[in-house]
């Protein structure tokens, strides 16, 4: 398992630096855009991430899973077929997006260029996904780590330079913030494609075996389609979440402007700080998908049980430490963004949301590797229904407002983590208290 731990260390180290840069980026945006502008920026991000998700078609997951399960001699052929699928899919999605995006109301109220900037993301993300999937499957996490760090560094440098020396009005400042985010993805694309071409040239000089095109396509689609459906549902709910929260707050008596400002403080400050330690969870998720897939294909349940124990213990240790720091030092942390006590209160009240989210990400990797995508999807559906239901109910009451939003978010996170955990325990044969392991027979 040494290669997996090495990959986690690489990713976690780069992600730690990246998340630190992300905090600086959000501080710059908070001061340049103001609370209302930051609210608008955070409101459009889920819609942009939805387009990113569609463009990736979850190829990093499906390709990494397939590469990890197959011998090296099949990798070249798998990549040929994956690239062919990507070209066709990208062309179709680009045509559909060009026809549909002008009529999507989410982009109303933003600079007209924003609609067309997001179109650039489609081919960029699609082809970057092939490279990511291959490097993940081969456990070459150093390249993934460098690309993640590179994205954040470019974004910070450009934003600091532009906002430091040039004054913009509110609309143009928001356009620059979104444009810089997309521009950083282009830099990542150039780096990963360059590294991928070098790796592919090396594969050409090695012995290889062909696989039937239909077999490769079936294996990739068997993971990409349900995983994309799962991510799509999550991304769609994230995209409508700002409007649900703000609509509930308006019903409670807040003005639309005030609701947007509170949403900006929630997502742009409290959530940004609270998700800082999630770089460890994300690093675990990236490494665990191919690792769990390989162990599951070999029916190595004892190793899966041991890995689950180690992941849960690691998450518990850093998760408890993180939420304790957020709770006791909330005023000092949020004052870096706004001189207001409100974001600090939100950060303190959201500790269950953050803690259980740290568990959710690596457990989703287990579910993907164990071919439990259907179960993961239903878990997310139920948690979202209950979370949104509580938000609409409680946040609409004048006496609850943002407290109702936070209760809904906390409940959804706790419920989702528990459902994931119980399903994994049942699949690999371990009790919920990590005792009395049931050793499954190889080949069962």
Phi, psi and omega in degrees: 000002185301323181295328180289317179295322177297318178296319179297318181296316178302307183296316183295320180296313179293322181292325177300313177295320180296319179291326175297319177294322179299321176298317179296321178299314181293329176294317177297315181296320181297319182283327182278319185271336185079174184296320181289317178295321177295324176297319177295320179296314179291335179287327182273339183302314179302325178292321177294318179295331176296318177294321176299317180297313179299321182293324182285332182052025181054030177296326176303323180287309185293318180292316180297320179296315182290318179297318181294329183276340186253157179289160184302327185293344179266350189296318181300315181292322178300317181292322176304311182291324179295320179294319178299315178299319182296318180299313181295313182297318181296318180298315180295314182295322180295319178295316180295316181295321179299324181280330188264320188306321179301341184254005180278120186290344181302328184275356176295139181093355176249167178302139182304332182292339183300320181302321185272335176297321182292337177297327180299330183295332189300301178293327181299308182292321183301310184281332174296327182297325178296314179296317179300313181300318180294312181295324177295316181295327178272004181059033175267068188286344178299320180292321177295319181296315180298318181296320179295318179292322181298319181300311182293322181296315179298315181299315180295313183299315182292314180297316180297315182296314183291311184286339181286321190248351182230137178264133180235153172283173188300317183294316181289325178297320178294320177298317180295321179298316180289319180296323179293321177301316181288322178298324179295329177292327178295319178297317178299317178303312181298319180293310184292322178294321177299313179294325180293319180298318177299314180295321182293324177297325176292323178297326181297335182269000181255155176300142181217160177233144180276150172239149179301134183302321181293326179293315179297312181298319180296317180293319179292316182291329181297335177259316185297316185295305179293325179292320176296320177299317179296311180292325181296318178297316179296317180293322179296317179293325175293326180290325181269348181304315179303321183285326176294314180297312182292325178294319179295320180294321178297321178296333180282350179120354177288153171282160180299321180294316179294322178297319178296320179295317179294322177296321177297319178291326178293306186276321184279337182245294185299310181293321179300316179290314183296330180273001181306312180289354181294352176298330177290316179298318180294320178297318176300318182298315181298318183283324186289328183303304177292326181294312179294321179301316181294315179295321180293321179295333178268001181057037182269075184290324176302319178293324177295319179296317180295318180296320179298316178302313183295319181295316181295320180293315179300315181296319179298317184296306183285332180293314179296317180298319183295310183292331176295317178296316179298320184291314186275339181243024182303313181300319181293321182290313183288338179292345176292339181259301182227147173274071182211146179278345185297310179300327179296319178296317178299317180299319180293318183288339184269012184302322177295324179300313181292312185301311183286334175295325177299328177281326186298316186298309177293329178291329174294326175297319176299315181297320178294313181295333180268009180060042179247043183293323180297316179297318179299321180297313181295326176299313182295319180301311182295318181295322180292317180302313181291319180296310180294324178299316179294321179298312181296325182283306187281317184292341178283348180274131182304330182279348182251303179047242184294333175297324177294322176300314183293322176298318178297318180293316179298316182298316180298319180294314180297315181297316181296317180298317181294318179296317178300313185296314181297322180292318179296315180302318180294322183291316186263359173080052178223144180289160184293344178258014178063030178234160177063052181299138177259109182282110179280146182283139177298132181089357181294000000 
